[in-house]
Amino acid sequence: MALPPSLRTSITPPELELVAAEQLVEIVPLVSMERTAFISGAYGPLRPPTKCKVPLWMASNLKLKKKCHIVPPPWLNVEFLQERLIQETSDPSFSEMPFRFTEVAKIVLDVAPDDLQNPDRIRGLLKDIREARQAKSREGLAKLDHNELMLPNLCAMEINEIRPFFVRGMAVLAQLTREPIQGDGMDQT
């Protein structure tokens, strides 16, 4: 969702992708490599064709160098996403999805579409799910109450998108529902 500059107080989508790139994914290495230490931890050893868990940033880097295949997360397939789309369009609540599904899916689809079955269909389903969830978010914001907002199962990207509107909306609602101060000199006797 494109926001005007005055509302861009949240984390940007590329920054969310950077955070999501720390999630561990499975790879099938195509080269051998000893255990390697990084600030975020030590990963490896890599021995083809044994699967190994590494951060998504490392898997992307190895994939771009044609040194591994990325094993897609279990939720990144047509059947799972079709089921979630049906839930999103038929149920008023948000379906349960991984917290960083949009960021992880974008990275995997950008870097390793050849490791996915039917990546174009997956892209289309993710777009449809995102649109359905955005419509629910807008509907939830329209029903904003000064006490609370119940939108369970939102993902990181969705929370980040509604944060500026929510913060401003709650501030306005707090002002509108605030009780007048007693003895402010406005008595007309």
Beta strands, then each sheet from edge to edge (+ up, - down):
strand 1: 24-29
strand 2: 36-38
strand 3: 41-43
strand 4: 52-55
strand 5: 68-71
sheet 1: 4+ 1- 5+
sheet 2: 2+ 3-
end
